[in-house]
Amino acid sequence: MLKQQFNLKLSQKLSPQQIQLMKLIQLPTQAFEQRLKQEIEENPALDTGKEKDQNPDDEFSNENQEEEYNDDTNDVDINIDEYLSDDEVPAYRLQANNYSADDDDKSVPYASGTSFNQHLKSQLNTYRLNENDYLIAEFLIGSIDESGYIRRSLDDIADDLAFTQNIYTDKPQVEKVLKLVHQLDPAGVGARNLQECLHIQLQRKELTPTMVLAQRIIEHSFEHFTKKHYKKLLSKYGVSEQQLKDAIEEIEHLNPKPGGSFAGNTRMVEHVVPDFTIRIVEGELELNLNGRNAPELHVSGAYNDMLRGYKETKKKTKSQKDAVQFIKQKLDAAKWFIEAVRQRQQTLMITMSAIMHYQKEYFLSGDERHLKPMILKDIADEIEMDVSTISRVANSKYVDTPYGTKLIKEFFSESMTNDQGEEVSTREIKKILEITIEAEDKKKPLTDEKLAAILKEKGYPIARRTVAKYREQLDFPVARLRKKI
């Protein structure tokens, strides 16, 4: 059954301009510069730098007359004075001039060089190989990942050689060529697992008693080594603690990711550009916004001249009317973008200033134990903005402090109550946990249960499972794997 009814409801919708402003706010400095460059390329009415012979009083007319043009196409009227008058939008709202000394060099250097696979392939030319073996070796090198490992079985590789390269071979032949790949630099490249990688590297070392013991451990007792069953190793090989310790030190100096060091040197370097700078001046905190977030923008004078020329023309053509419609759209977009940039600057400064004052003790001392519990809502309530706005500022922005460049969201943390009933930050607890683990006796590392007891003695009553969670977040392994002989 069909029926009609009226419903009255309130709804809130964001305008396209508000959505675009939110997107601008979340952009870090480098991304904002790219967005600015894109806007300038797309909108010729938007200009940067100081405008020559800029005189707002002479350039804008205060007349409030409406020029109308009506033809048989019934085009809409255009109020030219809205775009030539500065009554509603003063000049200072259409410009931003806040450059600083850090804007001089905007070029970002990038690393260049030979890729990891190219480096390995170039070494094949030093070996005498027939065409078939050379193609197999080239295919094996192409199967090596950035860490330097071949993660696929030789049977699968032999099948792929047949299907994709039309090279018919078998597993023994592939394994024979793989042994040649193992001779390439860096040592350990082409290994199929960690054990093989370490074994390849040890084979290139000078044969000393310590090195022989290390090879035997990796080849025959790898599981005991990884699980740190030192007593079993001492018993199996009949060596002293010092001899075992020397052998283990040799193994620990090997590279578990032989491809990582080479690939990391040729990968494009990502430069973090701080969006804010905090300095301590005479015992007080001083906050500055990176000047690259405050470009000098203004509406192009040429477009205003076009409108003035149209206004003064007595006989207006259809093409002129179409041109004015285009100019009108571009001027609207330029004025809004300038205003959005200004609002972005203001939002960034207000938000970061609130965070800085909230965490004043930390910024003055640099001690993470002085970080106060702080969530997004704390800052949102203080500056009367939405939580989503604070999140956009915090998630992708960096601040340069006297203690290094920090991601702003790192200053946010949950709270817990200590034994004195005070609210403390979880970051403070993690820092104390980190200090405790680093100071432990590595021959008898502390279990999570013992760590929980120590924290409780220090006034932080947290459960063992919470200690385990914080320990994993700090990248510390379990006690057994932290043990040293």
C-alpha positions in Angstrom: 0.0 0.0 0.0 1.4 3.4 -1.0 1.0 6.4 1.2 2.5 9.9 1.4 3.7 11.6 4.6 5.7 14.6 5.6 8.8 14.2 7.8 10.6 17.1 9.4 14.2 16.4 10.5 17.4 18.4 11.2 20.5 17.4 9.3 24.0 18.8 9.1 25.9 18.6 5.8 29.4 19.8 5.1 29.8 22.1 2.1 32.4 21.2 -0.5 34.5 24.1 0.8 34.5 22.7 4.4 35.4 19.3 3.1 38.3 20.7 1.2 39.4 22.7 4.2 39.5 19.5 6.3 41.7 17.9 3.6 44.0 20.9 3.7 44.4 20.7 7.5 45.5 17.1 7.5 48.2 17.7 4.9 51.8 17.9 6.2 54.1 20.6 4.9 55.5 18.8 1.8 52.0 17.5 0.7 50.6 21.0 1.3 53.2 22.5 -1.0 52.2 20.0 -3.7 48.5 20.8 -3.2 49.3 24.5 -3.4 51.3 24.0 -6.6 48.4 22.1 -8.1 45.9 24.8 -7.2 48.1 27.5 -8.8 48.4 25.5 -12.0 44.7 24.9 -12.2 43.5 28.4 -11.3 45.2 31.3 -13.2 43.4 33.8 -11.0 45.5 32.7 -8.0 49.0 34.1 -7.8 52.0 33.9 -5.6 54.7 36.5 -4.6 54.3 40.2 -4.2 52.1 41.8 -6.8 53.7 44.8 -8.5 52.1 48.2 -8.0 49.6 46.8 -5.7 47.2 49.5 -4.5 44.0 48.2 -3.1 42.4 51.7 -2.7 42.9 52.5 -6.4 42.4 49.0 -7.7 39.0 48.3 -6.2 36.0 50.4 -6.9 33.5 51.2 -4.1 30.6 51.9 -6.4 27.6 49.8 -5.8 26.1 49.7 -9.3 25.1 46.6 -11.1 26.0 46.2 -14.7 23.4 44.2 -16.5 23.5 42.5 -19.9 20.4 41.0 -21.4 20.1 39.5 -24.8 17.7 37.0 -26.4 19.5 34.1 -24.6 18.3 35.4 -21.1 21.7 35.1 -19.5 21.9 35.8 -15.8 23.1 39.1 -14.5 26.6 39.5 -13.2 27.5 42.0 -10.5 31.0 43.1 -11.4 31.4 45.3 -8.4 31.3 42.2 -6.2 34.7 41.3 -7.6 36.1 44.8 -7.9 35.0 46.0 -4.4 36.9 45.4 -1.3 34.0 46.2 1.0 33.2 42.6 2.0 36.6 41.0 1.5 39.4 43.2 2.7 42.8 43.0 1.1 44.5 41.4 4.1 42.1 38.4 3.8 43.2 37.8 0.3 46.9 37.7 1.1 49.2 35.8 3.3 52.8 36.8 3.9 54.7 34.8 6.5 57.9 33.6 4.9 60.8 32.7 7.1 64.4 31.8 6.7 63.6 28.1 6.4 62.0 28.7 3.0 65.2 29.4 1.1 66.0 25.8 0.0 63.0 23.8 -1.0 64.8 21.2 -3.1 64.8 17.7 -1.8 67.8 15.5 -2.6 67.2 11.9 -3.6 69.6 9.0 -3.6 70.3 7.4 -6.9 72.3 4.4 -8.0 72.2 0.8 -9.1 69.4 -1.3 -7.9 70.1 -4.4 -5.7 69.2 -6.9 -8.5 71.2 -4.9 -11.1 74.2 -5.0 -8.7 73.9 -8.8 -8.5 73.4 -9.3 -12.2 76.5 -7.3 -13.0 78.6 -9.8 -11.0 77.5 -12.7 -13.2 79.7 -11.3 -16.0 82.8 -12.3 -14.0 81.8 -16.0 -14.2 82.1 -18.3 -17.2 78.6 -19.7 -17.7 76.9 -21.2 -20.7 73.7 -19.5 -22.0 71.4 -21.9 -20.1 73.1 -21.5 -16.8 73.3 -17.8 -17.2 69.6 -17.5 -17.8 68.9 -19.7 -14.7 71.2 -17.5 -12.6 69.5 -14.4 -13.9 66.1 -15.8 -13.0 67.3 -16.8 -9.5 68.6 -13.2 -9.0 65.2 -11.9 -10.1 63.6 -14.1 -7.4 65.7 -12.5 -4.6 63.7 -10.1 -2.4 65.0 -6.9 -0.8 66.3 -8.8 2.3 68.5 -11.0 0.1 66.5 -14.2 0.3 64.8 -16.6 -2.2 61.5 -17.4 -0.6 60.3 -20.0 -3.1 61.1 -23.7 -3.5 63.5 -24.8 -6.2 60.8 -27.0 -7.7 58.5 -24.0 -8.2 61.4 -22.0 -9.7 62.2 -24.9 -12.2 58.5 -24.9 -13.2 58.5 -21.1 -13.7 61.6 -21.4 -15.9 59.8 -23.8 -18.1 56.5 -21.9 -18.3 57.8 -18.3 -18.5 61.3 -18.5 -19.9 61.0 -21.7 -22.0 64.0 -23.1 -20.2 63.6 -26.8 -19.3 65.7 -27.8 -16.4 65.4 -29.8 -13.1 65.9 -29.1 -9.4 69.5 -30.5 -9.2 70.6 -28.1 -12.0 68.9 -25.1 -10.4 70.5 -26.0 -7.1 73.9 -26.2 -8.8 73.5 -22.7 -10.3 72.1 -21.4 -6.9 75.5 -22.4 -5.3 77.1 -20.0 -7.7 74.7 -17.3 -6.8 75.7 -17.8 -3.2 79.2 -16.7 -4.1 78.0 -13.2 -5.1 78.3 -10.2 -2.8 77.0 -9.3 -0.3 77.7 -12.6 1.5 74.6 -14.7 2.3 72.6 -13.4 -0.7 70.3 -16.0 -2.3 69.8 -18.0 0.9 66.5 -19.8 1.3 66.3 -19.3 5.1 68.2 -17.7 8.0 70.2 -20.8 8.8 71.6 -21.1 5.2 72.3 -17.3 5.2 74.4 -17.5 8.3 76.1 -20.7 7.1 77.1 -19.0 3.8 78.6 -16.1 5.6 80.6 -18.2 8.1 82.1 -20.2 5.2 83.8 -17.1 4.0 85.4 -16.4 7.3 88.9 -17.5 8.2 88.9 -21.0 9.8 89.8 -20.5 13.5 88.7 -22.7 16.3 86.0 -20.2 17.2 84.8 -20.0 13.6 84.7 -23.8 13.3 82.6 -24.0 16.5 80.2 -21.3 15.1 79.8 -23.2 11.9 79.0 -26.5 13.8 76.4 -24.7 15.9 74.6 -23.2 12.9 74.8 -26.4 10.8 73.9 -28.9 13.5 72.4 -27.1 16.5 70.5 -24.1 15.0 67.4 -24.7 17.0 69.3 -24.8 20.3 71.0 -21.5 19.2 67.8 -19.7 18.3 66.1 -20.8 21.6 69.3 -19.9 23.6 69.7 -23.3 25.2 73.2 -22.6 26.1 73.5 -25.4 28.6 72.7 -28.0 25.9 75.3 -26.4 23.6 78.0 -26.5 26.3 77.2 -30.2 26.9 77.0 -31.2 23.3 80.3 -29.6 22.1 82.2 -29.9 25.4 83.6 -26.4 25.3 84.0 -23.7 28.0 81.5 -20.9 28.6 84.1 -18.4 27.1 84.6 -20.5 24.0 80.8 -20.7 23.4 80.4 -17.0 24.1 83.1 -16.1 21.5 81.4 -18.4 18.9 78.0 -16.8 19.6 79.5 -13.3 19.3 80.8 -14.2 15.9 77.4 -15.4 14.8 75.7 -12.3 16.2 78.0 -10.1 14.1 76.7 -11.7 10.9 74.1 -9.9 8.8 70.7 -11.7 8.9 69.4 -9.5 6.0 72.3 -9.3 3.4 70.2 -7.4 0.9 68.9 -4.8 3.4 72.1 -2.7 3.6 72.5 -2.4 -0.1 68.9 -1.8 -1.0 68.5 0.7 1.8 71.4 2.8 0.4 69.8 3.1 -3.0 66.2 3.6 -2.0 64.9 7.1 -2.3 65.4 8.9 1.0 62.3 10.3 2.7 62.9 13.6 4.3 60.8 14.6 7.3 60.0 18.3 7.2 58.9 19.5 10.6 55.6 21.4 10.5 56.3 23.2 13.8 59.4 24.2 15.8 59.5 24.4 19.6 62.4 26.2 21.2 63.2 27.0 24.8 63.9 30.8 25.1 64.9 32.0 28.6 63.0 29.2 30.3 59.9 29.6 28.2 58.5 27.6 25.3 58.4 29.3 21.9 56.3 27.8 19.1 56.7 28.6 15.4 54.9 27.3 12.3 57.1 26.3 9.4 56.9 29.3 7.0 56.3 27.0 4.1 52.8 26.5 5.5 52.1 30.2 5.0 52.8 31.2 1.4 52.2 34.6 0.0 49.1 34.4 -2.1 46.9 37.0 -3.8 44.3 37.3 -6.5 45.8 38.0 -9.8 45.7 41.7 -10.8 45.4 40.7 -14.4 42.0 39.2 -13.8 40.8 42.3 -11.9 41.9 44.3 -14.9 39.8 42.1 -17.2 36.7 42.7 -15.1 37.4 46.4 -15.0 37.7 46.4 -18.8 34.4 44.5 -19.1 32.7 47.0 -16.8 33.9 50.0 -18.8 32.9 48.5 -22.1 29.6 49.9 -23.3 28.8 47.4 -25.9 29.1 43.9 -24.5 29.3 40.8 -26.7 28.2 37.2 -25.9 31.8 36.0 -25.9 32.7 38.7 -23.4 29.8 37.6 -21.1 31.1 34.0 -21.3 34.6 35.2 -20.4 33.3 37.1 -17.4 31.5 34.0 -16.2 34.8 32.0 -16.3 36.6 34.8 -14.5 33.9 35.0 -11.9 34.4 31.2 -11.1 38.1 31.5 -10.9 38.1 34.5 -8.7 35.6 32.8 -6.3 37.9 29.8 -6.2 41.0 31.9 -5.6 39.5 33.9 -2.8 38.2 30.8 -1.1 41.5 29.0 -1.4 43.4 32.0 0.1 40.9 32.0 3.0 41.2 28.3 3.5 45.0 28.5 3.7 44.7 31.3 6.3 42.2 29.1 8.3 44.6 26.2 8.0 47.5 28.2 9.5 45.3 29.4 12.3 44.0 25.9 13.1 47.5 24.4 13.1 48.9 27.0 15.4 46.0 26.9 17.9 46.1 23.1 18.1 49.8 22.8 18.5 50.0 25.6 21.0 47.4 23.8 23.1 49.4 20.6 22.9 52.6 22.4 23.8 51.1 24.0 26.9 49.4 20.7 28.0 52.7 18.9 27.8 54.8 21.8 29.0 56.8 19.8 31.6 57.9 17.3 28.9 59.0 20.0 26.4 61.0 21.8 29.1 62.8 18.6 30.3 62.7 16.1 27.4 61.9 13.3 29.9 59.2 11.1 28.6 58.2 10.3 32.2 56.9 13.8 32.4 54.4 13.2 29.6 50.9 13.8 31.0 48.0 11.5 29.9 46.4 13.3 27.0 43.7 12.2 24.5 42.3 14.0 21.5 39.2 15.1 23.4 41.3 16.9 26.0 42.7 19.3 23.3 39.4 19.5 21.5 37.6 20.7 24.6 40.4 23.2 25.4 40.3 25.0 22.1 36.6 24.2 21.4 37.2 22.3 18.1 36.0 19.0 16.9 38.0 15.8 17.8 38.3 15.0 14.1 40.1 18.3 13.5 42.6 17.5 16.3 43.2 14.1 14.8 43.9 15.5 11.4 46.5 17.8 12.9 48.2 15.2 15.1 48.3 12.2 12.7 50.6 13.5 10.0 52.5 16.4 11.5 55.9 16.6 13.0 57.4 19.1 15.5 61.1 19.9 15.8 61.9 20.0 19.5 65.3 20.4 21.4 65.1 16.6 21.8 64.6 15.6 18.2 61.9 15.6 15.6 58.7 14.0 16.9 55.4 12.9 15.4 52.7 14.9 17.2 50.4 11.9 17.8 53.2 10.4 20.0 52.3 12.9 22.7 48.9 11.4 23.1 48.5 8.5 25.4 45.9 6.9 27.7 46.0 7.1 31.4 46.0 4.8 34.4 45.9 5.4 38.1 49.0 4.7 40.2 48.9 3.5 43.8 48.6 7.1 45.0 45.4 7.7 43.0 47.2 10.0 40.4 46.5 9.8 36.7 49.7 8.9 34.9 50.5 8.4 31.2 51.0 4.9 29.8 54.1 6.4 28.0 55.6 7.1 31.5 55.1 3.4 32.4 56.6 2.2 29.1 59.6 4.4 29.7 60.2 2.9 33.2 59.7 -0.6 31.8 62.3 0.1 29.1 64.8 1.4 31.7 64.2 -1.7 33.9 64.7 -4.2 31.0 67.9 -2.4 29.8 69.3 -2.5 33.3 68.5 -6.2 34.0 71.1 -8.9 34.4 71.2 -10.5 30.9 72.3 -13.8 32.3 69.1 -13.9 34.3 66.6 -11.7 32.4 63.4 -10.7 34.2 60.2 -12.5 33.3 57.0 -10.5 32.7 55.8 -11.6 36.1 58.9 -10.2 37.8 58.6 -7.0 35.7 55.0 -6.5 36.9 56.2 -7.0 40.5 59.0 -4.3 40.0 56.5 -1.9 38.5 54.1 -2.5 41.4 56.9 -1.6 43.8 57.5 1.6 41.9 53.8 2.5 42.3 52.4 1.2 39.0 50.0 -1.7 39.8 49.5 -3.3 36.3 48.8 -6.9 35.3 51.4 -9.3 33.9 49.5 -9.4 30.5 49.7 -5.6 30.3 53.4 -5.8 30.9 53.7 -8.3 28.1 51.7 -6.0 25.8 53.9 -2.9 26.6 57.1 -5.1 26.3 56.0 -6.1 22.8 55.2 -2.5 21.8 58.8 -1.6 22.9 60.2 -4.4 20.7 61.7 -6.4 23.6 61.5 -10.2 23.2 60.5 -12.6 26.0 63.0 -13.2 28.9 64.4 -16.4 27.4 65.4 -14.7 24.2 67.0 -11.8 26.0 69.3 -14.1 27.8 73.1 -13.8 27.2 75.8 -16.2 28.2 
